Amino acid sequence: MGSQARLVTTDKTMIYEGGCTCRAVRYRMSSKPLFVHCCHCRWCQRETGASFALNAMIEADRVILLKGEVEVINTPSNSGKGQKIVRCPNCRIALWSNYAGAGDAIRFVRVGTLDEPDRLPPDIHIFTSSKQPWVVLPAGTPAVPEYYDRNVYWPKESLERRAALLGSVPPRSP
């Protein structure tokens, strides 16, 4: 496989491919994500060794392992409920996480592991109260000091997908 992501557009599907640094693990996201977070919390800063984490939230069954095996590491989280970080067992690159809130149903794919990460800019910046002071947030992208109400920021289609996945009723529009 080449290093370029393959974009295949059908009626409802966009394909994103990615993998680890050593290329032992390859995966495909079979649709656009529900939402993309750029998280500036201190936990994400510590886990990534960077100023923020960029995660694409997507239904777990839409993340397809194409090549290799992955290793699941249970780690603490700010909520106290923990998270599962999925890594390549060879190069140890984090590919995605599952947080306790949605369990194994929703994956938080590390956008930087995509072949073309620039295709998924953040939909929102969260926990900006702890962002590094030299990080300048772009105008036009929502930014909140802590977490947010998904019913305010998520597109209707994403709310419906999440509700279908978790068996809940999406909120009504006012």
N, C-alpha and C positions, 0 to 999 in steps of 0.2 A: 504494500500500500504506500502511496506517495504521502508526502507531508501536507498536502493540501486537503482541507475538509471538502467533502462532497455535498453539494447542495442539490437535493432532489425535491422538486416541488410537484405535489399532486394537489388534489382538491384541498386537503387539510394538513398536509405533512411537510415539515421542513426537517432535513436531516443534518445533524452536526456530529462530526467524529473527532475523537481525541484519544489520548493515552498518556502513558508515563514517559519519563525521559529515556529510559533504556529500550523502550518500544516492546517490552515483553507483554504489556497489557494494552489492549486497544478496546475501545467501546464506541457505541453509537447512541446518540439521543435521537429517537424516532419522531420527535415533534419539537415545536418551539417550547421553551419552558413556560411554567406558570407565571414566574416573576423572577427578576434578577436583583439580588441584594448586594450592596457594597457595604459590608459591616466594618465599622471602625471601633468596635469594643476592644477592651484590653485583652480579653480572652482570644479573640481572633488575631490580634497583633502578636500575641505570644505564640500561638499555634503555628502561624505562618512565618514568623520571623520578619514580618513586613508591616506596613502601616495599616493594612486592611485586608479583608478576605472578600473575594468576588465569587458569589455562589448563585448558580442557576437552579431554582427549585423546579423539580419535575417529578411526575409519577414514576415510581420505581420500575414499573413494567415497561416504561418507555426508554429505559437505559439498558441497552443490550451489550453484553460482554461478547466481543468479537474474537478476542485472542487472549490467551493466558489465564492465570488464576490470580485471585486477589486475596489479601489478608485483611481481616476485620480486627481493628484495635478499639477496645472500649476505653474511653477517656472521660475525665471529669468535664463538666460544663458549668457555665455561670448559673444556670437554672438549678444546679444540684442534681438534675436527673440524668446527666451523662449524655454522651453521644458515641456513635460508632463511626470511626474513620476508616474508610476503605483505602488500602494502599497497595502498591505493587510490592510483592515480597522481595524483589531484587533491588530496585533503586529506592524504595520506600517513599516514593512520591504519593501524596494524598490525592486521590481521584474524586471521591465524593464522601459525604457524611450523611448519617441519618440521626436526627435528633428525637428525643423522647416524645415531644409534642405530637408528631405525626407518625412516630414509630418507623416501621420499615416501609410504609406506603409512599413516602416522599423522600427523594434524594436531593441533596444539596451538592450539585456537581461543581467542582472547582473550575471556573471558567478558564483559568490559565492553562488547564490541561487540554483544552480544545485545540485542534489544529489551527483554527482561525478564531482566537478569542475576541478579536475586535468586532465580531458579528453580534456579540451579546453584551452591549454596554449596560451599566446598571439602570434599573427602573427607579431605584430609590437608594439613598445613602442613609444608613441607620446607625444609631449610637454615635452620632456626631459630637456629642458632649465629651467624648474621650478621643476624638480624632487627633492626630498629630497636628500641631499648630501651623506647620508649614504646608499641609495638604490643602489645596485650594479646590473647593467643590464647584462643579460647573453650574452656571446659571441654567435654569430650565429643567433640571432634574430635582425631584422632591428630595428634601433632606430633613430628617427629624432627629431630635436630641437623644432619644432612646429607641424603643420599638414603636409600632404604629398599628392602626386599625386597618386590616386588609380590605375591609368593606369600603373604605374611603379611597384606597390607592390602587387596588387590583382591577384589571379589566373584567367586565362581566363574564366573558368566556372563561377566564381563569378561575373565577369564583365558582362557576358552574362545574368545571372540571374537578376542582377540589371537593365540592359537595358530593359529586357523583362517586368520587374515590372514597371519601370518608363516611358516606351514607348520611349526610346531613342536608338540610334544606338551605339553599343560598338565600341571603337576605333580599328582601324586596326593595326596589328602588322607591325613593320617596315621591 
